[in-house]
């Protein structure tokens, strides 16, 4: 049998099928196994998300969770962790549930997975670009043609094309009878004009809540870090709201704002500011703000409130203090220009889930075709959820091949 795509889903599918006794040929268009895994978690590899399976599933939209439930129970998050730690990878769980290597990186994860494939006899053919797939299945590549009665398609979606996920699989599955849910950016950075804020690229806001709003109504929020870039914003918070923002931008504009003190109410922040003013009448506002934002952001933040950071506490009237509190609890970054799909980690959309058996990952419209990973219409939030979906659906696809 043939597996197309050596990402997380393709690796698990190939390994599992070979473990069941199948002779597996794994075709990969890039020159390495696990190319996209290498960029996961900023190169550190957010292996999966910790917690009971039902808790992990709640992070997905309801229909996606329902589809993923059988595969998540067949191959839960503990399985991939056990598989990697059995080969010496040391892992830890962050307070937010994300599981990472302790002192190793995504390269080590890929090395271990590659060795697993070799150990079970998977034939790996790199730098092999699939050009087309005909029913039957005849696979045309730049290295010649291959034939198989069963194939597993794990070529990913259309995010981060530098890793090989360039949307190749969409026309193939359409030709084989499938329909596609609209392809949209999911976990992706955003471009926007930040010149008026006076912020510098590379500066991060720690443990804040980023909110997306349409006509004043909140459409999404995520708590974590935010990173200013040369062209806009990125970081976990941005990736966390990207899917909802991209969808909303199809019908209107979306504004972003940041709550710098998510654990304190408007009234609590106001009281804190009043206390500071009373105790430090001659202290400059910059001193107060340094406890909230990085030093390089202080001037831009203050000026966005119509206040100079050098202004002394006693010079700030009620209106100025209210503007400060409003900005601390909802600093308006501006309108999103674009959610950049090609720089994202995951796309939403793909093969309609109703056309795939969730217990086997076999196509309901094209027998012998199994689909797993990001080519499916599944997109979880930032935090290891999407790699878990790849591990689990890949496992089920490989475990469900027929030897008849």
Secondary structure as GFF3:
##gff-version 3
##sequence-region A 1 404
A	DSSP	beta_strand	2	4	.	.	.	ID=ss1
A	DSSP	alpha_helix	8	19	.	.	.	ID=ss2
A	DSSP	beta_strand	25	27	.	.	.	ID=ss3
A	DSSP	three_ten_helix	37	43	.	.	.	ID=ss4
A	DSSP	beta_strand	46	49	.	.	.	ID=ss5
A	DSSP	alpha_helix	53	57	.	.	.	ID=ss6
A	DSSP	alpha_helix	62	74	.	.	.	ID=ss7
A	DSSP	alpha_helix	77	85	.	.	.	ID=ss8
A	DSSP	beta_strand	91	93	.	.	.	ID=ss9
A	DSSP	beta_strand	98	101	.	.	.	ID=ss10
A	DSSP	alpha_helix	106	119	.	.	.	ID=ss11
A	DSSP	beta_strand	123	125	.	.	.	ID=ss12
A	DSSP	beta_strand	130	134	.	.	.	ID=ss13
A	DSSP	beta_strand	138	141	.	.	.	ID=ss14
A	DSSP	beta_strand	144	147	.	.	.	ID=ss15
A	DSSP	beta_strand	151	153	.	.	.	ID=ss16
A	DSSP	three_ten_helix	161	163	.	.	.	ID=ss17
A	DSSP	alpha_helix	168	175	.	.	.	ID=ss18
A	DSSP	beta_strand	180	187	.	.	.	ID=ss19
A	DSSP	beta_strand	190	191	.	.	.	ID=ss20
A	DSSP	three_ten_helix	195	197	.	.	.	ID=ss21
A	DSSP	beta_strand	204	214	.	.	.	ID=ss22
A	DSSP	beta_strand	217	228	.	.	.	ID=ss23
A	DSSP	beta_strand	232	234	.	.	.	ID=ss24
A	DSSP	alpha_helix	236	248	.	.	.	ID=ss25
A	DSSP	beta_strand	255	259	.	.	.	ID=ss26
A	DSSP	alpha_helix	266	279	.	.	.	ID=ss27
A	DSSP	alpha_helix	285	289	.	.	.	ID=ss28
A	DSSP	alpha_helix	295	304	.	.	.	ID=ss29
A	DSSP	three_ten_helix	313	315	.	.	.	ID=ss30
A	DSSP	alpha_helix	318	329	.	.	.	ID=ss31
A	DSSP	beta_strand	331	335	.	.	.	ID=ss32
A	DSSP	beta_strand	338	339	.	.	.	ID=ss33
A	DSSP	three_ten_helix	341	343	.	.	.	ID=ss34
A	DSSP	beta_strand	346	351	.	.	.	ID=ss35
A	DSSP	three_ten_helix	353	355	.	.	.	ID=ss36
A	DSSP	beta_strand	369	371	.	.	.	ID=ss37
A	DSSP	three_ten_helix	373	375	.	.	.	ID=ss38
A	DSSP	alpha_helix	385	399	.	.	.	ID=ss39
###
